[in-house]
Amino acid sequence: MAGLTHFDGDGHAHMVDVSDKTVTNRIATAEGHIKMRPETLEMITEGRAKKGDVLGVARLAGIMGAKRTADLIPLCHPLPITKVAVELTPDPALPGVRICATVKTTGQTGVEMEALTAVSTAALTVYDMVKAVEKTMEIGGIRVTLKDGGKSGRYQAE
């Protein structure tokens, strides 16, 4: 278990002690997508989904998901999130919706999990809102694209 901070010397899972870490500004961005048939995407972009504004509800769900990350991921610290932005962009070339979430905090640990949760929750909400029309949608590509702040510094995906 060497190098894995969520395990103690005996291999038991534990919450990492961040009390000695420096408080810094932290930011993380994550992305993902949900693929669907072109006609399903058209229904969403034209506002014809029976459940309402799919992208608006998914954006709100992503924001709420980021705020509830510590309730979902067992060893994740509850953080004072200072900003969550979720963008859902229809992409006819996919076809589907691309999702990007940015989360900020000032604290002792990063917000990568919050950004990933925001993207995941937004994608799941899109699926939920239109699954009656298409059950073959695929959620994928969820990854951290930017992490900055803290001792490990900056990471940016290529």
C-alpha positions as CSV (number, residue, x, y, z in Angstrom):
1,M,0.0,0.0,0.0
2,A,3.1,2.3,-0.2
3,G,2.2,5.7,-1.6
4,L,-1.6,5.3,-1.1
5,T,-2.6,7.9,1.4
6,H,-6.0,6.5,2.2
7,F,-4.5,3.4,3.9
8,D,-2.6,3.2,7.2
9,G,0.5,1.1,7.9
10,D,-1.7,-2.0,8.5
11,G,-3.6,-1.6,5.2
12,H,-6.8,-0.3,6.7
13,A,-8.7,2.5,5.0
14,H,-8.7,5.8,6.8
15,M,-9.4,9.5,6.2
16,V,-6.2,11.4,5.5
17,D,-5.2,14.0,8.2
18,V,-4.9,17.3,6.4
19,S,-4.7,19.5,9.5
20,D,-1.0,20.2,8.9
21,K,-1.4,21.1,5.2
22,T,-1.3,24.8,4.2
23,V,-4.5,26.5,3.3
24,T,-4.3,27.5,-0.4
25,N,-6.6,28.5,-3.2
26,R,-7.5,25.3,-5.1
27,I,-9.2,24.6,-8.4
28,A,-10.1,21.5,-10.3
29,T,-11.7,21.0,-13.7
30,A,-13.2,17.8,-15.0
31,E,-14.9,16.8,-18.2
32,G,-17.0,14.0,-19.6
33,H,-19.7,13.4,-22.2
34,I,-22.9,11.5,-22.8
35,K,-23.4,10.1,-26.3
36,M,-26.8,9.7,-27.8
37,R,-28.7,9.4,-31.1
38,P,-28.8,12.6,-33.2
39,E,-32.6,12.8,-32.8
40,T,-32.3,12.6,-29.0
41,L,-29.8,15.4,-29.0
42,E,-32.1,17.4,-31.3
43,M,-35.0,16.9,-28.9
44,I,-32.9,18.2,-26.0
45,T,-31.6,21.2,-27.8
46,E,-35.1,22.1,-29.2
47,G,-36.6,21.9,-25.7
48,R,-39.0,19.1,-26.5
49,A,-38.1,16.7,-23.7
50,K,-41.2,15.8,-21.7
51,K,-39.4,16.3,-18.4
52,G,-38.4,19.9,-19.2
53,D,-35.1,21.8,-19.6
54,V,-32.7,18.9,-19.7
55,L,-29.5,20.9,-19.8
56,G,-30.6,23.4,-17.2
57,V,-31.7,20.7,-14.8
58,A,-28.5,18.7,-15.4
59,R,-26.4,21.9,-14.7
60,L,-28.2,22.3,-11.4
61,A,-27.7,18.6,-10.6
62,G,-24.0,18.9,-11.3
63,I,-23.7,21.8,-8.9
64,M,-25.6,20.0,-6.2
65,G,-23.5,16.8,-6.8
66,A,-20.3,18.7,-6.2
67,K,-21.7,20.1,-2.9
68,R,-22.6,16.6,-1.7
69,T,-19.4,14.8,-2.7
70,A,-18.3,14.0,0.9
71,D,-21.6,12.3,1.4
72,L,-21.0,10.0,-1.5
73,I,-17.3,9.2,-1.4
74,P,-16.5,7.6,1.9
75,L,-13.0,9.1,2.6
76,C,-13.6,12.5,1.0
77,H,-13.3,15.6,3.2
78,P,-16.3,17.9,3.4
79,L,-15.0,21.2,1.9
80,P,-16.1,24.8,1.9
81,I,-16.7,25.1,-1.9
82,T,-16.4,28.7,-3.1
83,K,-17.5,28.1,-6.7
84,V,-19.0,25.4,-8.9
85,A,-19.6,26.0,-12.6
86,V,-21.0,23.3,-14.9
87,E,-21.2,23.7,-18.6
88,L,-23.2,21.4,-20.9
89,T,-22.5,21.8,-24.6
90,P,-24.4,20.0,-27.3
91,D,-22.0,18.5,-29.8
92,P,-23.6,17.1,-33.0
93,A,-20.3,15.5,-34.0
94,L,-20.4,13.3,-30.9
95,P,-23.4,13.2,-31.1
96,G,-24.3,14.1,-27.5
97,V,-23.5,16.5,-24.8
98,R,-20.0,17.5,-23.5
99,I,-19.9,18.4,-19.8
100,C,-17.2,20.5,-18.1
101,A,-17.2,21.3,-14.3
102,T,-14.9,23.7,-12.5
103,V,-14.8,23.8,-8.7
104,K,-12.9,26.1,-6.4
105,T,-12.1,26.3,-2.7
106,T,-9.7,27.8,-0.3
107,G,-8.6,24.9,1.9
108,Q,-6.2,22.2,2.9
109,T,-7.1,19.6,0.2
110,G,-8.1,19.7,-3.4
111,V,-11.5,19.6,-5.2
112,E,-10.8,17.0,-7.9
113,M,-13.5,14.7,-6.5
114,E,-16.0,17.5,-6.4
115,A,-15.4,18.3,-10.1
116,L,-15.6,14.6,-11.1
117,T,-18.8,14.2,-9.1
118,A,-20.3,17.3,-10.8
119,V,-19.7,15.9,-14.2
120,S,-20.9,12.5,-13.3
121,T,-24.1,13.8,-11.7
122,A,-24.8,16.1,-14.7
123,A,-24.4,13.2,-17.1
124,L,-26.6,10.9,-15.0
125,T,-29.3,13.6,-14.9
126,V,-29.3,13.9,-18.7
127,Y,-29.7,10.1,-18.9
128,D,-32.5,10.1,-16.4
129,M,-34.4,12.9,-18.1
130,V,-34.4,11.3,-21.6
131,K,-34.1,7.6,-20.9
132,A,-37.8,7.1,-21.9
133,V,-36.8,8.1,-25.4
134,E,-33.3,6.4,-25.6
135,K,-31.9,3.8,-23.3
136,T,-28.7,3.3,-25.3
137,M,-27.0,6.5,-24.3
138,E,-23.4,6.1,-23.1
139,I,-21.6,8.1,-20.4
140,G,-17.9,8.3,-20.7
141,G,-14.6,10.2,-20.9
142,I,-14.9,11.4,-17.3
143,R,-11.5,12.7,-16.2
144,V,-9.7,15.5,-14.4
145,T,-8.3,18.0,-16.8
146,L,-6.9,20.6,-14.4
147,K,-5.9,20.6,-10.7
148,D,-4.0,23.5,-9.2
149,G,-3.1,24.5,-5.6
150,G,-1.5,22.7,-2.7
151,K,1.9,21.1,-2.3
152,S,1.7,19.0,-5.5
153,G,1.1,22.1,-7.6
154,R,-0.4,22.2,-11.0
155,Y,-1.6,19.3,-13.2
156,Q,-3.1,19.9,-16.6
157,A,-4.2,17.1,-18.9
158,E,-2.9,17.2,-22.5
